[in-house]
Amino acid sequence: MAEPSTEWREVIDPAEAGRHEAQGKAFAEMQGRKDGKFGTGRALHRKQLAALRATLEVPGDLPAYAKQGIFAIPNKYDTWIRLSNGGFNRAPDSTPDIRGFSLKVLGVTGPAALGGEAVSQDFALINHERFSSATSEDFTTVVTTGGSTPGKLLLRVLKNPGMIPQLKTVQTALKEPFSGFATHDFFSAAPIAFGPYAVRVKLVAPSQQIDRVTEVNAQASEDWAADIYQRLDQGPLSYDFQVQFFTDEQHTPIEDASRNWDAPYLTVGRLAIPRQHAEPAFGEEVESARFDPWNAVVAHRPLGEVMRARKVAYFVSQQHRSAK
């Protein structure tokens, strides 16, 4: 493909900082309510399903424009993986939900997006290519309302009928089939920097790769963790790590997280998960860790309003649960 555009721009509303602070408080209140029912945990993606060890391998034959940040030179990074359900701790795996596939790439070097030196490069991926809402304000309203009691939810909708289309969008997304963490693709759904460029990230499941066929397990939804560990008991899994470059605001908008990007993907790495079994102590370490897209090198700092809002919300959530 031709060298991508560097003409992307963030559009920052001077009033958004106040909104993000209020949203952070709303998430903290929701997190507190959940803690009262289920014990201390995250605001979202509370149910950790599996903690895995992996490596992110960067090849040496990338085009010059793709050699950015942690992909600048051929390398192999140790990586932690946290697989999760988005909802409540006690909900069965078969419950419709947003699934999370978070990566913590270790051993990176360079200035950090939040200042100081980076200690990891995190990627927070979900099983949808885009968010249900264009802005963090809509997303916060839907998520915090959805976490309320049915009575409170109905009252909120009656006071704000404009929420109905957003709630319908979320319900539609939840109904989309999910076959498992080894057979479904995952996405950043919002952009990050890639050196002077901007990209969205995609993790391509083994079942979608030409050189690897992974069969769908019809019983996987009964226990997502059992499905992934059974597969790893039989052999390693490998995912293509791809990026989708910004081309122009019409086809690849920076500030609207509700739109799919219309641009080709380029494979810039491979996530290799070796054979392994569940390790309770490692699982606890992963559960207590921070998986945050703002844990990043400057070259891969998050972009767009939703990502700027996540910086505040993630920090509040991490402080609330005293995350390491």
N, C-alpha and C positions, 0 to 999 in steps of 0.2 A: 504494500500500500504506500501511497505518497506520504511524505512527512506531514504529520498532523499540524493543526493550527495552534498558535500560542496566543490567540486573540481573545481568550476567555476572560471574563471579568466577574468579580463578586459585586453584588449591589447590596450595600449594608444600610438599613434603615436606622437612623440615630436613636429611634425609640425602641429598637428591638431588645436592647440590653435589659431594660426594665421588664419587658414581657418575658424574656428568658428567665429572669430571676423569679417572677411570679410562677412560671411553669415549673421551675425547680421545686418551689415550695409545694405545689400541687402534687408532684411526684412523690415528695417526701411524705406528705400526708397519706397518700395511697399506700406507700411502702410501709408506713407505720400501722395502717389498718391490717395489712397482710401479715405483718410481723406478729400482731396480736392473735391471729388465727393459726399461723403456720410456723412461727418462730422466725428468727432473724434471717433475712435473705435480701436478694436484689428486688428493685422495684419491678423490673420486667425480666423475663427469662430466668425465673427463680429455680426451675426444676432442671438441675444438671443431670443429664442422662449418661454421659461418658466423658472421661478424661483420657486423652490419647497422646502418645509421643509420636513425633513425626519429624521429617526434614523437608525444608523448602529448598529445592535445587534450582539454581540459576544457570542456564546454559551460556555458552560462550559465543553463540552465533546469532545474537539479537541484532536487529538493525541499530544504527548509531543513535537514532532518536529514542529508542526504547531502553538504552543503557543509562538509567536514572536511578538515583537513590540506592536502595539495597539491591537493585538489579544492574548496577553499573559494571560489575565484573563477575565472572563465573565464581560461584560460591555454593556452599551447602550449609544452611542454617538449621540448628536444632529448633524445633517448634513445638509448642504446646497447643492442643486442641481442646476446646470445650464445646460439647454438643448439648443442646438444651431445648426444652419446650418453653414457649413464651408465657404460659399461663400459670395457674396455681400449682403448688407442690403436690397436692393430692389428686389432681385430675388424671384420669387414666390416659395412657398414650394415644388411645383411639380418639380422644376428644379433638375436634378441629382446632387448630392452633397455628401460630407462626413459629417455625422451627429456626433455631440459631446454630450457626457453625462459626465459632470464633477462633481466631488464630493469634498466638503470641509468638512472634519470630524473635528468637534470642540471638545474642552475639552481634547485634548491629552497632554501628558507631556513627557519630556525627551529632550536630546540634539537634536538640529536641524541639518539637512544635510548641511545647509549653515552657521552653527555656531549659537551660542546662544541657547536659549530655543525655542522649537517648539510651535507654537500657533495653528497649524492645520496640518492635514495630507490630502493632496490633491491627487486625482486620476483623470487623464485626459484620458478619454476613447473615442473610436470611434467605428463606426459600422463595422469595418473590423478587422480581426484577425491579420493582418500584414500590414506593410507599403508597399507602391509601390516601394520603393527604399531601397537598402541595406545600404546606407550611407547617412549622412546629406548633403553631397555635391551634390549627384544626386537629393535628395529631394528638396533642395533649388533651384537648377537650374530649375527643372520642375515647382515648385510652383510659383516662381517669374516670370518665362517666361509665364506661363499660365495666370498670372494676367496682362500681357501686352496687347497692342492692337493687332488685328490680323496681321497687317503689321509687327510689331516688332517681334511677335511670328514666323512668316514665315521667317524673316531675321535671327533670332537666329537659327532656324532649318537648314537653308541653310548653315550657318557657322559651325554648329555642328550636322551633320547627326546622330551622336551617340545618340542624344536625342530621336530619333523617337521611339525606343523600350520602353523607359521610358514613353513617352507620351501615347503610346498605352496601356501600363499597367494601367495608371491612367484612361484613357477612359473606359477600361474594368471594373475597380473597380466602377466607377461612374454609370455604367449601371446595376450593381447588384441591384436587387429589395430591397426596404426598405419599411417595412409595418407600422412603427411607433415606438415611444419610449416605448410603453407598450408591444410590440410584437416582438421586435428584440433584440438580444444579443449585448453587447458592450465589447470592449477589450482594454487593455493597449497597445497592439501591440509591446511593447518593455519591457524589464525586469526591475524589481526593486529588491532590497535586501529584504530578509525576515529573519531577524536575520542573521545567518551564511549561509543561503541558498539564492538562487536566484529564482524568480518566474515571470510569467506573470499573469495578472489579467483578469478575465472575470466576467461580470455581466449578469446573466441569467434572461431573461424576464419572467414575469408570464406565458406567453403563452407556454413557453418551460418547465415549471415545471410539474411534475407528479401530484402534489396535487392542481394545480390551472390551469384552462383553461381560457384564455383571447381571445376572438374572434377578428379576424382582421377586422378593419373598412375599407371597400373599398374606402371610401371618405376621409380617413385620410390625404392623400397627399395634399388636398386642404388647410388644415390648421392644422399643427402638434400640435400647442398649443391647439386649440379647442378640438382635439382628446384626449389629455392627461387630460385636465381639465374636459371634459365631463365624462371620466372614473372615475376621482377622485370625481366627484359630486355623482356618484353612489356607490362608495365604495373605500377602500384603495387598494393600489398596493404593491406587495412584490417581491423583486428580490433576488436571491441567489448570494452572493458574493463569488467567487471562485478564487483559485490560482492554477497555473500549475507549478510544480517544475522543476528546472534544473536537468537533469540526466547525460548528457554528451554533448560535443561540437557538435557531429554529429547530434543528435536529437533535441537539445535545444540550438542553438548557441546564445551566449551573444552579439556578435558584429554585426550580420547580421539581421537587422530589417525587411528584405523582406521575411524571411522564417517563415512558421508556425512551432510551436513547436509540436513535436510528443511525448506527455506525457499526462497522465490522469489529470483531474481536481479534486480538493478537495474543498468542501464548507466550508468556515471558518467564514461566517457571513451572515446576512440577512439585506438587505436594505428595510426598511418599510416606505412607503409613505402614510400618513393618508389622509382622505378626506380633501379637501381644495379648495379654490378658488384663483384666481389671486389676488395678493396684489401689487398694483403699487409701493408703497414706498419700499417694500421688493425687488421687481424686480429691482429697481434702485440701491439698496444697493448691490445686487448680481452682477449686470452689472458692477459696479465700482470696485468690488473686484478682487483680483488676484487668478486665479485658475492655479496652476503651480505644476507639479510633483515634483519640487525641494522644494516646501513647504512641508517638510516631516521630520519625525524623522529619525535619523541616521539608525535605524533598517530597514527602508524602503527607503533608498536613491536610486535614479535612477541609472541604470547600462547601459553600452554600449555606443558606439560612438554617436548614434542618441540622446540619452538622455543627453549626455554631451554637444552636440550642442544646445539642447533645453534650457539648463541653460542660455546660452548666448543670444539666440534669444528671449526667454521669458522676460528676464530682459530688453533688449533693447525696446521691445514692451511696457512693463509696464511703463518704464521711458517716452516713447513717449506720452502715454495717461495719465500720472500722476495717475496711478492706486494706490488705497489704499492698 
